[in-house]
């Protein structure tokens, strides 16, 4: 896992979760298509 600065821990976590959701969505769309 990537080490995130303590100051932007929550922000970094939110960005990571959003990135994973986008990646999973793209993979699902690719499989359906």
Phi, psi and omega in degrees: 000152179280141178277126180254142176301143182297329184293323183246038184295310182294319180295315179298321179295317180297317180296320180296316180296317179297319179298318179295320179298317180296319181295314180297317179299317180297319180294319180295316180297321181295321180291319180294322181285000000 
